[in-house]
Amino acid sequence: QVQLQASGGGLVQTGGSLRLSCAASGSISSNGVWGWYRQAPGKQRELVAVISSGGISNYADPVKGRFTISRDNAKITMYLQMNSLKPEDTAVYYCNFRSWAGSNYWGQGTLVTVSS
C-alpha cells in the first residue's frame, strides 16, 4: 500500500518562504512523475510543478522563478521550496505521483496561508 505524506504547510507573511515535503511509503515505482498541485477556496485544483524520474521539471506560470521542485530518491521524498510567497499562493497543497505504468497516488494535502 503506497502512501504519500505531505507536510510543511503553515502561515507565513507575504514575501516569506516555506518548504513542503512529500514522503512516500510502501512499494512505489521509481519511474514516473512527481507533482505538486494546489486548491484554493472556491477554485479547482491546479498544477503547481512537476518533476519526472529523469529530473526534468516544469512549473505553472504563476510560480515560475519563485518555487523549486526537487526529489531525494534515496529518501523517496519530494520537496517544494516556495519563496517570495504571495497571498494568491494561499491554498491546500497536494503531492502526487503517477507511475508510467498508470498508478496514481495523492497525499492528504497541507495548508499554506500567506497573509498580506
C-alpha positions as CSV (number, residue, x, y, z in Angstrom):
1,Q,0.0,0.0,0.0
2,V,1.6,3.2,-1.2
3,Q,1.0,6.3,0.9
4,L,2.2,9.9,0.4
5,Q,2.5,12.2,3.4
6,A,2.7,15.9,2.7
7,S,3.9,18.3,5.4
8,G,5.4,21.7,5.8
9,G,2.5,24.0,5.3
10,G,1.7,26.9,7.7
11,L,1.1,30.6,8.0
12,V,3.6,33.0,6.5
13,Q,3.7,36.6,5.6
14,T,3.9,38.0,2.1
15,G,7.4,37.6,0.8
16,G,8.2,34.7,3.1
17,S,9.3,31.2,2.4
18,L,8.1,27.7,3.1
19,R,9.4,24.2,2.2
20,L,6.9,21.5,1.6
21,S,7.8,17.8,1.8
22,C,6.1,14.7,0.5
23,A,7.3,11.4,1.8
24,A,6.4,8.2,0.2
25,S,6.0,4.8,1.9
26,G,5.2,1.4,0.6
27,S,6.3,-0.2,-2.7
28,I,6.4,2.7,-5.2
29,S,7.9,2.6,-8.7
30,S,10.9,4.7,-9.3
31,N,9.7,5.6,-12.8
32,G,7.0,8.3,-13.1
33,V,6.2,11.9,-12.5
34,W,6.0,13.6,-9.1
35,G,4.0,16.7,-8.8
36,W,2.6,19.4,-6.5
37,Y,-0.9,20.7,-7.0
38,R,-2.9,23.2,-5.1
39,Q,-6.5,24.1,-4.5
40,A,-7.6,27.5,-3.3
41,P,-11.0,28.0,-1.7
42,G,-13.7,28.0,-4.3
43,K,-11.3,27.1,-7.1
44,Q,-10.4,23.9,-8.9
45,R,-7.2,22.0,-8.2
46,E,-4.4,23.3,-10.3
47,L,-0.9,22.1,-11.2
48,V,2.0,23.9,-9.5
49,A,5.1,21.9,-10.5
50,V,6.1,18.5,-11.7
51,I,9.4,16.6,-11.9
52,S,10.0,13.4,-13.8
53,S,12.0,10.5,-12.7
54,G,14.6,11.8,-15.1
55,G,14.8,15.0,-13.2
56,I,13.1,17.3,-15.7
57,S,10.9,19.8,-14.0
58,N,8.1,22.1,-15.2
59,Y,6.3,24.9,-13.4
60,A,3.0,26.7,-13.7
61,D,3.5,30.3,-14.9
62,P,2.3,31.9,-11.6
63,V,5.1,30.2,-9.6
64,K,8.0,30.3,-12.1
65,G,11.1,31.8,-10.6
66,R,9.7,31.6,-7.1
67,F,9.1,27.9,-6.5
68,T,11.6,25.0,-6.9
69,I,10.6,21.3,-7.0
70,S,13.1,18.6,-6.2
71,R,13.4,15.0,-5.2
72,D,15.6,12.9,-2.9
73,N,15.5,9.4,-4.5
74,A,17.2,7.8,-1.5
75,K,14.5,9.1,0.9
76,I,11.7,8.7,-1.7
77,T,10.8,12.3,-0.8
78,M,9.8,15.3,-2.9
79,Y,10.1,18.9,-1.9
80,L,8.7,22.2,-3.0
81,Q,10.7,25.2,-1.9
82,M,8.4,28.3,-2.1
83,N,10.0,31.7,-1.9
84,S,8.5,35.2,-2.3
85,L,5.1,33.9,-1.3
86,K,2.1,35.9,-2.2
87,P,-1.5,35.9,-0.8
88,E,-2.7,34.3,-4.0
89,D,-0.5,31.3,-3.2
90,T,-2.8,30.5,-0.3
91,A,-4.2,27.0,-0.9
92,V,-4.1,23.4,0.2
93,Y,-1.1,21.9,-1.5
94,Y,-1.3,18.2,-2.6
95,C,1.5,16.0,-3.7
96,N,1.0,13.4,-6.4
97,F,2.9,10.6,-8.0
98,R,1.9,9.0,-11.3
99,S,3.9,6.0,-12.4
100,W,4.5,5.3,-16.1
101,A,2.6,2.0,-15.5
102,G,-0.6,4.0,-14.7
103,S,-0.7,4.1,-10.9
104,N,-1.8,7.4,-9.4
105,Y,-1.3,8.4,-5.8
106,W,-2.3,11.5,-3.8
107,G,-1.1,12.9,-0.5
108,Q,-3.6,14.3,2.0
109,G,-2.8,17.9,1.5
110,T,-1.1,20.6,3.6
111,L,-2.5,24.1,4.1
112,V,-0.4,27.1,3.1
113,T,-1.7,30.5,4.2
114,V,0.0,33.7,3.1
115,S,-1.0,36.8,4.9
116,S,-0.9,40.2,3.4
